Amino acid sequence: MHIRNAMEIVVRANLEEIVQHGDKYGVEDICTCERCLLDIMALALNKLPPRYVVCDQGEAYVRSSALDQQFKVDTLFAVLNAVRVVQANPRH
């Protein structure tokens, strides 16, 4: 058993959506190198409250929270801001 921040799953899903459909979110030419993607995730996760879980049921709870509109907006906003920061200052 191990402890995990389930927000990583939510942030990763949002990031994948933004990378695939960046123009829909007002961002283009997102670098998809591993370094930039990890930098984006780290920045976004640092702006969001952690949701630590130790089992699959905990992850399911966090995923169900993702259905809440404010939760969606907050996570998407954090990821979009992180994308913009990394685009302006890539470290690759």
URCOR-V747202 format. One record per helix or strand. SS is the DSSP state (h for helix, s for strand). FROM is the first residue (numbers start at 1). LEN is the number of residues. If there is no record, write none. Layout:
ss=SS from=FROM len=LEN
ss=SS from=FROM len=LEN
//
This chain:
ss=s from=4 len=2
ss=h from=7 len=14
ss=h from=22 len=4
ss=h from=34 len=14
ss=s from=52 len=2
ss=h from=56 len=10
ss=h from=69 len=20
//
